């Protein structure tokens, strides 16, 4: 007897099939929920998809490959577990400060090393921005710091109603230079509000995110936002 499938069941389990032509990653999970649609999930759910060096590196490799992958015509980017992403992994930053920069005595060489690291991180996010395939972000839970940057690199952004956003870098003594200052003004055209969010790191909700242009549509649940994003990607793929 065939098992009946219900709409409220997790969409990932019910419709996804693996993409054997693409490599496996440790911090990303790839699947093909619809023909010519690739679903990319940030796969560090135990860390609320905080981004470490491996995730940044794999993200760049993944999107550079999807850019030329013939079976892919549209991409949905989301996070596994309870959050889209809580930004850069603080443990990773601490490791850079103690282990990498701590071993360099010369101040100028420290600055050069840090500059190269920032440029590498920016290149990872830019790989999403530069991807020739339309990228749709399905955001839920928390979208913090570099998570906001990553979402801003996407062409279309949907979120759940309970998503919280924050450009958090200033709270840990950092400039928002991973991508916020370069990419977000394309989405948030009200520069007064944009500067307020950068300077204060205050939390804002999905309604405000929609009002300022960061989010296109809002949905009640993670399942609903993911289903809508995949459905839209499927429409785009059929017309591509």
N, C-alpha and C positions, 0 to 999 in steps of 0.2 A: 504494500500500500504506500502511495506517495505521501510524503510529509507535507502538510499544508504550511505555506509561508505567510506570515502576517506583516503588515506594513510597519509595525512598531519595532520589529526585530532589527538589530543593528544592520545598517545597509552594507557595511563592509563585509560582514560574514555572508550575507545573502546573495550578493551579486559579484563579488570580486574574484578574479582569477589571476594567477601569478603571471608575470611577464618573463618568460624564460630567456628572452633575448637580451635582457638587461642584467648587469651584475648585482650581486647581493651586497648590501651595506650593513654595518652594525648600528649606525645611528639613524638610518632612514629605512623605510619599508615601502616598496613599490608594488603596485598592482594595477590591473586594467579592469575597472568596473563596467565599462561600456566600450564598444569598438572604437579604437583610436583615441581613447581617453586614458591618460595615465594619472593615477592617484599616488601622490608622494606624501607620506606621513613622517613627520619628525618622530623618531622612535626612542626617546629617552624619557618615557612616561614616569619612571621612578624619580626623575629629577625635574619633573614638570617641563620636560623638553628644553631645559637650560642648555645653552650652546657651548660646547667645548671645541678644542682645536680639531678633533676628529670630525665632528659634525660640520664645522665650517668647510673642512677639506672635502668631505664627501658630498656636501651640497654643491660645491663648485663642479666636481667631476660629474655628478648626476645631471645637473642642468645643461652642462656642455654636451653631454651625450644625448640627452633628450632633444636638444636643439637640432640634431641631425638624424634622430631616430625616425625612420619612415612609418613605423606603426603608431607613432604618437602625433596627434594633431591638436590636442588641447590638454592642459594639465590642471589638476586640482591639488592644491597644497594645504595640508592640515596638520594638526598635532594629535598624537595618540594620547589616550588617558584623559586627564582632567583639565588640560590646558593646551592652548596653541603653543605658546612659549613664554617662559619667564625671563628671557634675555640671556646675556652672557653668563656662563657658569662662574660664580665667584671663586670656586675652588681652582678653576683653570686660571683665572686672573691672579690669584695668590701664588700659584706655581710659577707663573711668568715673573712676578715680582721678586720672589725669593730665590728660585732656582736659576732662572735665565739672567735677569738683570743683576741679581746679586753677585754673579760670577764675573761681571764686567766692572772694572775699576774706573775706566775713563768715562767721564760724563758724556762726551760727544758720541762715543761708541754706544753708550746706553741709549741715547736719543735716537741714533741710527737704527739700532735693533728694534726699538719700540715702534719707530716709523714703519719699518718693514713689516712688523706684525700687524699693525693697523691697516696697511695697504693690502696685505693678504686677506684679512677679514673683510675689508671692503670689496675685494675682488670676488669673494664668495657670494656676497649678497648681490653684487652687480651681475653675476651669472644668471640670476633669476630675472633681473631687470632687462638684461640683454637678450634673453631667450626669445626666439622668433615665434614660438608657439604661445598662444594666449594662456596666461596663468591666472587661475581663480583661487583666491584664498578663502578657506572655510574656517573661520575663527571661533573659538569657544573658550570659556573659562577665564584665562588670563592671557593678556598680550602686552608684555612688558619690555621696555628697553629695546634690545636688538630684535625682539619679536615684533615690535611696531615697525622697525626698519625693514624687516623681512616682508611683512605684510604690505608695506608701501611699495615694495619692488614688484608686487603682483599687479596685473592689469585690472582685475575686478576683485572686490573684497565684500564678502558677506560675513555676518557674525551672529552669534546668539544674543538674546536680549540681556543675559546676565554677564556678558563679558566685561571685564575691567581692563582699562588701558592706562599706561603711564610711560612717559619718556623719562626713565628712571636714573639715567647716568649721573646727573648732578648730585644725587643723594649719596653716591659712593665716591665723589670727588673726581669724576671723569667728565670730559667734554663729550657731547653726543656726536662723535665723529666717525662712528662705524658706518653711518649712512643717513642718519636722521637729518643732519643739516643740509645734505646734498639732495636727498630723494623726497623727503616729506613735503617740501614746499610745492611739489608738483600736484599733490593731493589736497593739502590744506592751503588754499589760496588766501585765506584770511591770515596775513602775516602777523598781525597783532596777537591773535589767539595762538598761533604757532609759537611765537616767542614766549608767550606766557607759559605754555606747556613745557617748553624746553628749559626755561629758567627756574621753574618751580617744581617740576616733576610731579605735579598733582595728578591724582587719579581722575579719570573721566570715564563715563559709561558709554554704552553703545548708542544711546540716543544722541548724546553730544557728538560722538564720533561720526554719526550720520549727518548731523547738522553742519559740521565743519568740512565734510567731503571725504573723510577717511573711509567710511563704510557706505556701501551702496544700498544694501537691504538687511533687515533684521529678522531673525527667526526665533521661535520659542525654545527649541531644543537643539542639541548637537546633531542628532539624527536628521532633523529637518534642514538645518543649514548645510549639512554634507550632501543630503539628497538633492537639494536645490542647486548646489554648486556642480554636482556631477551631471544633473539634468541639463544645466546650461552648457557645460563643457561638451556634452553629447550633441546638442544642437549646433554648437560652433564647429565641432568635428565633422558633422554631416555636411556643412556648408564650406568646408575647407578643401 
